[in-house]
Amino acid sequence: MGAQFNSDTTWLQTGWFTGTIAENWTNCTFLSCVRRNASYGRYVENMTSSGYSVLDYGTVALGSSTTSRVVYNSSSGCWEVWLTYSGGWVQEDCSEPTTGEMVVTTEVASNSGGFVTLSPASFGTSDPNTNQALRLHGANGWEPWDTTLTARYTERFDERYSTPKYVVSNIKAYYYTEAYSG
């Protein structure tokens, strides 16, 4: 889950991962690559005009749930990532515009070219009036992230036929998102 800026060339996002997240797959070094090959973990990935970083924030149990936030703080002028709803921010980016394209995605990639299956994932609850729902924060507070947005729109995007072959599924036309491949 995150925000994308500058025609999707820069971003700030958080989520769960297993495997490798990297700017450069062949050179896995601290701050530009994290690996977790036998468990699931939390991460924050940040691509800015001045560079790339990705940090591992520890393991999570399969089947767990958490409530995270990616928000713009108008007081500081920075985008913030919160791993829990009220636990405070763990990463901030003060170099991006004040507005961004909010995205919720799942990805699976195979550098070997072999077939990879993405396990089912759900984002948010179907009740738009809770902190666990997908919501957008704007000048007037929180708003359900659904097809009745007062500005812009939601979309679905599937990259299973792209190169490299993997699947990204953005918000569907209802309150929660389910994503899978197989």
Salt bridges, closest charged atoms under 4 A:
ASP56 OD2 - ARG36 NH2 2.76
ASP158 OD2 - ARG160 NH2 2.36
